[in-house]
Amino acid sequence: MKILDKYILKKYFTSFIFTLLILLPIGIAINVSEKIGRFLEHPNLGIEEIIKDYYIPFIINYGNTFMPLGLFISTILFTSKLASNTEIVAMHSSGVSYKRLLKPYIIGAIIIGSIALYANHFIVPHSSKTFEAFEDTYLRKNKKEKTSVANVNLQLTDNDFVYFRNFNLKRNIGYDFSYEHFDGLQLKYKIIGKNIKWNKKDSTYTITNYKKRKIYAQIDSIELGKKLDTVFNFFPKDLLYVGYLAKEMPSHQLIKHIKKSEKRGVKSLNKYKVELYKRTSLPLSSIILTLIAVSLAAKKRRGGIGINLAVGISLMFIYVFFMKVSEVLGAGATYNPLLMVWLPNIIFGLLAIYLYVRAKQ
């Protein structure tokens, strides 16, 4: 690695770390001012527990969130300073092309993006789980716990389906239950019950006021009864699908959960898919944003660093706005979550190519 690469990479990393060290304390200070009253409501809550279970996960989660913003601003700042000191002009005069100048920037972006990619898939979900558990225990007055689900259709195997009009997760009781077994497209077996209760002790189900029907070629067999004990290949927790759980799952577990849920016929999985796709798209944005930042700041301007910074911050807020809107749209049932999550990167990737070609000329 040449001296020029080491010089730019040193500036790249130190500026990025310095920017994060400015942004994170501001976020922590604002959070402390908002939450201090809630902390004091719990006399048994110690400072060590607050730091360990709340603010360390807070730093990990929000550091990951601030990563694109910090990287973009830091790259604009130190590149604008290089340009204002005519260092970039000296580099070009010595035969360094614009393409060659970008090499250490891209290397730095790949390193930071790789770290963020690993953290997003494995470290951040664990810290999110600790963070959310602390907030549920000490800070939230209205708990996020969902006590019932309505109109549940669940596919147990390729041939077995269950339905509930409503299932109470607190009491583990389902209402207007139906179970159907198919052979291909032909219904072979069906159980209807007014109520069904899960017995946690032995993981069995008890169906009350049931009607069991077996369908044969010539005649059907119907059995009525008050109580029927049986087993099914699902647990009550499998009926609950809420978005915040996705943030707490490592990626391999999240992928397995999505595949299993799709096989069982669960429809509302876009929140889970958005969370999974975002874990990859956000780190890869570091390369796109670095390219945009260098293309904007590498040329010396009459207004100095201030003009570059103003343009850069405006673009950064537009990017964040697009990213949040696309996540909300992707979580809906009418849009493709993969396309929505990657749309900001696609748009800003095209902008990065345009600015690169223009700067190169």
LOVOZA-203716 format. One record per atom (N, C-alpha, C): residue in one letter; x, y, z. Coordinates in steps of 0.001 Angstrom, whole numbers, plus 500000, padded with zeros to 6 digits. Layout:
N
AXYZ/...
This chain:
361
M500845498797500000/M500000500000500000/M500875501245500000/K500573502177499124/K501394503371498992/K501109504367500114/I502028505343500221/I501908506369501264/I500597507130501121/L500200507430499863/L498954508154499614/L497752507390500159/D497707506077499932/D496596505264500416/D496523505277501940/K497695505118502579/K497732505136504045/K497285506488504590/Y497696507546503915/Y497352508899504357/Y495840509126504294/I495228508777503149/I493783508986502980/I492983508052503894/L493417506787504014/L492708505852504883/L492753506300506344/K493894506823506775/K494005507334508143/K493013508470508360/K492961509402507385/K492004510516507470/K490570510005507448/Y490312508992506622/Y488973508434506449/Y488458507839507756/F489267506998508392/F488846506322509623/F488788507278510816/T489798508119510964/T489804509033512111/T488651510030512029/S488343510515510831/S487227511459510665/S485897510773510967/F485750509522510521/F484528508770510765/F484325508515512259/I485377508064512938/I485279507799514376/I484994509084515142/F485674510173514748/F485471511455515416/F484029511937515251/T483459511759514047/T482075512176513794/T481096511358514638/L481323510030514721/L480462509199515558/L480569509584517028/L481790509939517462/L481991510333518855/L481334511676519170/I480990512413518134/I480219513650518337/I478721513348518348/L478280512518517409/L476850512240517265/L476295511404518415/L477036510359518829/L476521509452519860/L476327510118521221/P477289510908521714/P477043511585523002/P475839512517522975/I475593513143521807/I474414514002521691/I473148513165521841/G473121512015521159/G471970511125521267/G471789510600522683/I472896510241523348/I472826509745524724/I472325510827525665/A472846512058525485/A472437513171526358/A470941513451526224/I470430513441524992/I468994513673524774/I468180512556525409/N468662511306525248/N467942510163525812/N467931510199527333/V469064510546527938/V469140510620529402/V468166511673529935/S468109512839529267/S467203513896529718/S465739513465529632/E465417512590528652/E464038512120528500/E463701511004529484/K464684510143529807/K464406508930530572/K464791509012532047/I465440510078532471/I465938510128533842/I464809509977534864/G463649510571534566/G462502510454535474/G462035509015535621/R462026508273534509/R461609506864534541/R462605506022535333/F463908506324535173/F464922505585535928/F464718505775537436/L464415507003537835/L464275507310539259/L463018506687539873/E462071506275539019/E460866505623539529/E461149504217540058/H462331503683539739/H462697502325540157/H463908502412541081/P463698502479542402/P464807502654543352/P465809501502543346/N465383500313542931/N466289499162542908/N467118499082541629/L466883500009540704/L467599500010539429/L468927500751539584/G470039500026539477/G471358500615539680/G471962501165538406/I472969502038538562/I473640502664537426/I474347501626536562/E474881500581537204/E475579499530536444/E474620498799535513/E473425498499536001/E472427497817535172/E471949498706534042/I471789500002534322/I471356500946533287/I472379501010532156/I473658501090532536/I474714501178531521/I474826499870530744/K474835498743531462/K475047497439530832/K473879497015529943/D472652497142530456/D471479496606529754/D470744497624528898/Y471091498912529043/Y470377499918528266/Y471306500740527374/Y472341501354527968/Y473129502295527168/Y474196501644526299/I474698500484526681/I475598499786525756/I474823499293524527/P473649498626524689/P472840498319523495/P472398499575522737/F472122500664523476/F471741501925522835/F472851502403521905/I474092502360522389/I475236502800521581/I475401501914520350/I475258500594520538/I475397499666519400/I474302499914518364/N473058500020518812/N471927500190517891/N471967501529517177/Y472190502599517939/Y472166503922517324/Y473459504232516581/G474560503614517011/G475788503731516224/G475608503114514851/N474917502001514801/N474598501358513529/N473661502231512691/T472694502884513347/T471763503767512637/T472472505011512105/F473388505578512910/F474092506800512525/F475242506543511556/M475572505270511313/M476731504945510488/M476724505624509113/P475642505518508318/P475666506192507008/P475811507710507135/L475096508304508094/L475171509748508282/L476581510168508699/G477157509463509684/G478501509803510146/G479541509613509066/L479444508537508307/L480402508261507241/L480329509313506143/F479120509685505768/F478923510659504699/F479471512028505099/I479113512481506291/I479555513802506747/I481072513838506930/S481635512788507546/S483079512771507786/S483858512774506473/T483381512031505463/T484064511983504164/T484017513338503483/I482870514013503541/I482768515349502950/I483697516330503657/L483753516263504981/L484553517216505757/L486042517094505434/F486590515870505536/F488036515783505355/F488443515887503880/T487564515452502946/T487877515600501522/T487812517065501109/S486832517805501648/S486749519250501373/S487978519973501906/K488465519509503061/K489663520124503625/K490882519834502748/L490975518601502227/L492062518278501299/L491994519164500059/A490761519371499562/A490593520200498358/A490919521655498636/S490482522186499786/S490740523598500109/S492215523862500349/N492952522837500794/N494402522978500989/N495190522658499720/T494454522504498606/T495030522168497284/T495842520867497290/E495585519997498248/E496292518705498275/E495835517810497134/I494536517877496787/I494030517046495696/I494589517533494365/V494742518867494232/V495358519421493021/V496789518922492882/A497507518866494010/A498889518372493988/A498932516895493614/M497965516136494079/M497907514709493737/M497695514523492241/H496759515313491672/H496496515222490235/H497731515656489438/S498415516675489921/S499602517177489218/S500729516159489199/S500746515281490213/S501799514263490283/S501436513011489485/G500287513061488798/G499901511944487937/G498870510996488525/V498329511339489698/V497303510493490318/V495950510827489693/S495342509853489039/S494037510077488420/S492932510087489469/Y491767510573489046/Y490624510598489979/Y490223509182490362/K490296508267489402/K489969506874489670/K490921506278490705/R492226506604490567/R493224506096491521/R493034506740492895/L492609508001492896/L492361508694494160/L491252508023494962/L490273507444494249/L489133506818494923/L489486505486495587/K490595504879495188/K490927503535495681/K490931503438497205/P491661504292497951/P491647504172499417/P490271504460500028/Y489512505346499390/Y488152505612499865/Y487289504346499788/I487360503673498635/I486555502463498445/I487009501361499397/I488323501236499611/I488836500242500561/I488290500534501963/G488341501793502363/G487820502180503676/G486332501911503804/A485572502212502737/A484121501975502755/A483812500493502849/I484606499640502156/I484393498194502207/I484677497665503611/I485733498174504247/I486078497728505605/I484965498088506587/I484528499353506562/I483463499793507471/I482155499079507147/G481863498932505850/G480638498226505448/G480646496773505887/S481803496113505824/S481907494708506240/S481678494562507740/I482258495494508511/I482049495469509966/I480569495679510282/A479961496664509605/A478538496948509825/A477664495775509384/L478066495093508307/L477302493941507805/L477291492816508838/Y478456492523509401/Y478534491481510435/Y477724491884511666/A477883493152512069/A477157493630513253/A475651493572513041/N475190493956511859/N473748493957511571/N473139492564511654/H473879491576511191/H473330490219511116/H473473489442512426/F474451489805513268/F474706488972514454/F474739489741515777/I475311490935515807/I475506491657517073/I474296492517517410/V473820493305516453/V472707494229516704/V471438493512517154/P471040492359516555/P469828491676517061/P469921491308518536/H471080490855518979/H471247490505520397/H471124491734521279/S471760492837520876/S471666494069521675/S470252494629521653/S469536494463520524/S468145494923520441/S467260494166521411/K467523492863521553/K466742492047522484/K466938492513523918/T468194492800524294/T468495493296525644/T467874494669525859/F467982495532524841/F467451496894524911/F465929496887525073/E465247496066524257/E463787496008524307/E463298495401525622/A464034494408526144/A463645493794527421/A463749494815528553/F464792495647528527/F464958496680529553/F463829497710529463/E463513498139528242/E462449499137528067/E461098498577528508/D460835497317528194/D459569496700528614/D459469496604530134/T460592496331530771/T460598496136532218/T460500497447532986/Y461240498470532541/Y461380499680533350/Y460795500959532740/L460682501031531425/L460376502324530802/L458999502403530158/R458460501298529663/R457178501363528967/R456027501183529943/K455093502100529873/K453874501948530671/K452908500997529986/N452818501105528668/N451979500183527894/N452868499125527261/K452816497919527758/K453662496851527269/K453306496486525835/K454303495997525114/K454099495603523727/K453488494212523591/E453334493534524706/E452860492156524651/E451468492076524037/K451322491239523063/K450043491049522389/K449341489852523013/T448086490036523423/T447391488989524182/T446497488102523320/S446173488525522103/S445311487690521260/S445575487974519794/V445231486993518957/V445326487145517501/V444005486675516895/A443614487284515795/A442317486983515183/A442498486446513766/N441543485605513354/N441486485065511987/N442830484457511570/V443235483429512293/V444529482785512061/V444362481589511135/N445106481585510028/N445220480419509157/N446649479917509237/L446823478650509552/L448163478108509733/L448280476776509005/Q449315476658508169/Q449579475413507456/Q450625474625508243/L450258473451508740/L451159472648509559/L452092471803508697/T451542471177507661/T452327470405506692/T451742470706505310/D452200469974504311/D451654470166502960/D450176469808502888/N449702468962503824/N448327468462503755/N447455468855504945/D448028469517505950/D447292469802507182/D447192471308507438/F445959471767507750/F445689473186507964/F444835473361509216/V445069474459509956/V444218474789511100/V443753476240510968/Y442628476526511576/Y442061477879511548/Y441487478206512923/F441667479474513360/F441040479998514576/F440362481314514246/R439169481511514752/R438570482848514662/R439314483805515571/N439721483289516745/N440475484101517692/N441247483163518614/F442480483577518992/F443258482791519952/F443791483724521022/N443458483413522290/N443924484201523425/N445271483641523888/L446342484422523687/L447690483952523990/L447974483929525484/K447205484693526242/K447413484715527687/K446797483482528343/R445635483078527862/R444944481915528430/R445189480639527629/N445841480788526450/N446124479645525569/N444848478920525146/I443817479714524810/I442533479167524361/I442179479756522996/G441791478882522064/G441337479313520758/G439841479103520605/Y439205479920519767/Y437757479869519581/Y437425479615518113/D436345478853517892/D435915478481516540/D437074477861515772/F437492476716516276/F438662476020515738/F438256475065514610/S439163474941513632/S438930474001512534/S440261473391512102/Y440265472071511919/Y441447471365511420/Y441040470551510193/E441847470632509125/E441541469924507887/E442769469170507396/H442546467930506955/H443609467111506380/H443233466760504939/F444162467035504006/F443905466813502584/F444808465705502043/D444319465067500998/D445132464176500177/D445160464798498786/G446220465554498516/G446238466362497298/G445250467508497440/L444229467521496547/L443198468563496619/L441912468055497273/Q441916466797497688/Q440697466186498226/Q440725466171499756/L439669466741500363/L439543466755501813/L439233465350502323/K440025464880503311/K439851463527503836/K439377463503505288/Y439692464560506034/Y439478464491507478/Y439315465916508000/K438331466115508908/K438095467455509420/K437587467383510861/I438102468303511689/I437623468435513067/I437215469890513285/I436036470089513816/I435549471428514166/I435298471449515675/G435740472497516345/G435530472607517784/G435181474021518187/K434331474150519198/K433977475474519695/K435179476141520344/N435921475389521173/N437118475891521846/N438232474861521735/I439470475360521815/I440623474475521890/I441616475094522871/K442119474281523790/K443015474777524828/K444331474020524773/W445433474787524845/W446765474173524872/W447150473858526307/N447566472615526552/N448005472186527873/N449534472240527928/K450049473235528607/K451485473470528634/K452254472312529253/K451642471620530208/K452328470564530958/K452798469436530047/D451944468971529141/D452309467851528271/D452237468208526780/S452100469521526476/S452090470016525087/S451007469354524236/T449842469113524837/T448706468572524091/T447615469637523976/Y446618469363523138/Y445482470264522962/Y444199469527523346/T443287470270523974/T441972469729524322/T440904470504523557/I440159469786522719/I439085470390521928/I437754470098522611/T436940471125522826/T435628470943523463/T434517471174522448/N433390470428522667/N432225470505521759/N432668470325520307/Y433246469175520058/Y433865468949518749/Y432969468097517840/K433265468194516553/K432651467325515551/K433765466834514636/K433932465516514607/K434978464892513791/K434322464231512573/R434833464545511404/R434230464011510174/R435302463380509293/K435114462117508946/K435980461408508007/K435215461188506708/I435847461531505612/I435165461496504317/I435645460283503524/Y434699459422503148/Y435001458235502353/Y434309458358500996/A434567457392500132/A434014457440498772/A432494457326498767/Q431935456438499612/Q430505456172499595/Q429740456951500669/I430332457070501856/I429616457670502976/I430611458326503931/D430156459329504666/D431010460019505633/D430767459480507025/S431821459521507843/S431720459119509244/S431791460383510108/I430772460585510949/I430704461778511792/I430656461373513254/E431501462016514059/E431566461738515497/E431415463048516263/L430514463080517230/L430300464255518071/L430755463942519485/G431283464959520181/G431732464731521542/G431945466029522305/K432099465880523618/K432304467047524492/K433775467416524615/K434648466397524561/K436050466654524836/K436929465689524049/L437999466234523434/L438926465423522659/L440348465919522913/D441207465022523404/D442619465342523619/D443419464874522410/T444265465757521886/T445046465424520693/T446333466258520677/V447156466052519660/V448392466823519507/V448423467432518104/F449063468601518010/F449276469269516726/F450709469778516662/N451202469926515454/N452587470329515247/N452739471864515249/F452299472515516315/F452511473957516472/F452324474324517940/F452868475470518303/F452714476022519647/F451994477361519547/P451358477810520622/P450662479107520564/P451546480263520096/K452840480228520451/K453729481318520042/K453877481388518518/D453632480260517817/D453717480257516358/D452608481076515712/L451572481411516473/L450452482181515934/L450717483675515966/L451762484086516681/L452028485513516894/L453078485990515915/Y452729486987515111/Y453661487575514156/Y453605489089514299/V454608489656514980/V454680491104515154/V456061491581514744/G456126492827514223/G457339493326513607/G458530493452514531/Y458325493844515812/Y459473494109516665/Y460271492841516967/L459635491648516860/L460363490402517100/L461451490187516060/A461269490711514855/A462258490528513792/A463589491169514165/K463558492303514832/K464783493001515205/K465603492220516229/E464960491311516941/E465630490588518015/E466162489230517564/M465939488867516296/M466392487567515799/M467684487714515006/P468713486899515276/P469869486830514374/P469403486409512987/S470154486768511970/S469677486587510593/S469379485135510244/H470224484192510709/H469968482788510378/H468648482323510996/Q468347482817512188/Q467083482459512839/Q465913483142512141/L466127484377511693/L465079485127510999/L464745484485509659/I465764484048508920/I465543483365507637/I464758482073507837/K465150481317508850/K464457480062509164/K463007480336509545/H462787481398510317/H461437481763510747/H460568482150509552/I461128482916508612/I460376483346507430/I460001482142506571/K460960481250506341/K460689480065505515/K459628479170506153/K459757478970507457/K458796478132508167/K457406478756508128/S457343480083508300/S456059480784508306/S455412480765506925/E456230480940505876/E455695480886504511/E455146479501504198/K455832478479504667/K455360477114504432/K454033476876505136/R453835477552506259/R452602477383507017/R451484478308506541/G451759479078505497/G450707479896504911/G450511481254505554/V451470481694506362/V451358483018506982/V451598484082505918/K450709485075505851/K450774486074504789/K451525487339505192/S451346487806506426/S451872489118506829/S453301489003507342/L454246488759506402/L455651488584506778/L456546489689506234/N455969490714505632/N456789491749505006/N457646492518506003/K457154492686507239/K457967493370508252/K459236492580508543/Y459121491281508575/Y460269490419508817/Y461238490490507636/K460701490485506427/K461548490534505231/K462257491882505110/V461551492964505437/V462169494293505400/V463349494354506364/E463164493835507564/E464248493825508556/E465435493009508049/L465179491856507432/L466250491003506917/L467011491694505786/Y466292492253504811/Y466943492888503667/Y467686494155504080/K467144494871505066/K467767496113505520/K469139495869506134/R469310494715506743/R470586494397507379/R471730494311506374/T471412494051505121/T472439494008504080/T472508495317503311/S471367495919503015/S471352497130502189/S471992498326502885/L471783498451504201/L472319499608504932/L473848499614504954/P474526498499505288/P475993498517505237/P476560498780503841/L475921498219502799/L476425498415501440/L476249499856500967/S475382500610501638/S475225502022501278/S476487502818501595/S477372502275502436/S478609502992502778/S479459503255501533/I479482502303500597/I480256502485499363/I479615503563498490/I478292503512498353/I477569504491497525/I477720505897498097/L477526506041499405/L477594507358500032/L479014507916500023/T480005507041500148/T481407507490500062/T481712508026498678/L481248507333497654/L481475507782496273/L480810509130496026/I479593509317496522/I478893510597496366/I479642511698497115/A480075511411498342/A480752512420499166/A482052512875498514/V482855511945497995/V484123512312497350/V483867513104496076/S482879512679495299/S482566513381494049/S482102514807494304/L481417515050495411/L480965516396495751/L482085517269496314/A482970516661497102/A483932517454497881/A485324517537497273/A485628516733496245/A486994516693495725/A487378517943494958/K486395518714494538/K486680519940493783/K486633521151494712/K487643521997494601/K487710523199495434/K486643524193494981/R485815524670495933/R484718525579495606/R484944526942496247/R484300527933495661/R484450529300496166/R483884529431497575/G482804528713497858/G482189528805499181/G482896527993500249/G483894527170499858/G484656526391500825/G483902525174501329/I484295524714502516/I483734523507503110/I482237523650503380/G481799524880503707/G480400525117504067/G479431524725502973/I479755525049501714/I478874524707500587/I478787523196500430/N479952522527500460/N479958521063500330/N479171520408501453/L479339520924502666/L478655520346503815/L477146520545503715/A476711521725503258/A475285522010503118/A474643521088502081/V475313520938500934/V474797520049499894/V474777518609500378/G475848518198501060/G475952516830501553/G474886516499502580/I474659517397503542/I473655517149504580/I472256517089503958/S472014517957502965/S470713517923502275/S470490516578501594/L471519516078500902/L471405514773500248/L471243513657501274/M471934513804502415/M471845512772503453/M470435512678504014/F469808513822504245/F468441513816504769/F467459513268503743/I467708513557502466/I466859512987501411/I466998511466501402/Y468239510987501553/Y468474509540501589/Y467760508890502777/V467916509478503958/V467270508935505155/V465745508945504995/F465219510027504403/F463771510124504175/F463303509002503243/F464018508808502117/F463668507744501181/F463750506380501858/M464785506197502676/M464988504915503328/M463823504587504273/K463405505564505080/K462314505334506027/K460983505109505311/V460722505903504259/V459478505738503497/V459441504368502821/S460559503960502239/S460604502670501551/S460423501509502529/E460937501657503755/E460751500608504764/E459275500473505145/V458604501616505306/V457182501590505656/V456362500973504523/L456667501384503281/L455943500828502136/L456243499346501960/G457506498963502166/G457897497564502021/G457227496657503031/A456928497204504222/A456274496414505270/A454797496185504972/G454219496951504040/G452829496764503658/G452658495552502760/A451438495141502608/A451154493906501864/A451156494104500356/T451095495366499882/T450917495608498447/T452224495861497703/Y453366495919498415/Y454633496231497758/Y455636495086497951/N456586495020497017/N457660494042497110/N458690494535498123/P458886493849499261/P459792494352500298/P461239494433499847/L461697493485499012/L463078493510498533/L463337494752497693/L462426495056496770/L462578496234495920/L462517497515496742/M461577497588497680/M461413498797498478/M462650499082499343/V463214498036499935/V464390498229500794/V465600498687499983/W465751498144498784/W466922498478497964/W466718499706497089/L465498500239497018/L465221501376496139/L466084502601496456/P466249503017497735/P467130504167498005/P468561503942497517/N469088502718497695/N470441502430497219/N470524502461495694/I469454502005495033/I469432502027493564/I469438503469493062/I468556504307493647/I468467505713493216/I469771506451493488/F470298506316494706/F471530507023495048/F472750506382494392/G472655505098494021/G473726504473493255/G473836505099491867/L472686505352491240/L472682506035489934/L473212507463490074/L472832508134491173/L473358509484491428/L474870509451491632/A475364508426492327/A476809508299492560/A477557508112491243/I476994507304490338/I477635507095489028/I477662508401488237/Y476558509139488265/Y476491510426487554/Y477527511407488100/L477596511531489421/L478552512468490035/L479995512030489793/Y480224510718489790/Y481570510200489521/Y482022510553488104/V481153510315487122/V481491510627485721/V481729512126485551/R480886512924486195/R481037514371486101/R482330514851486759/A482640514305487934/A483860514703488639/A485111514245487898/K485019513075487260/K486152512536486529/K486506513407485325/Q485471514007484743/Q485698514863483567/Q486332516195483966/
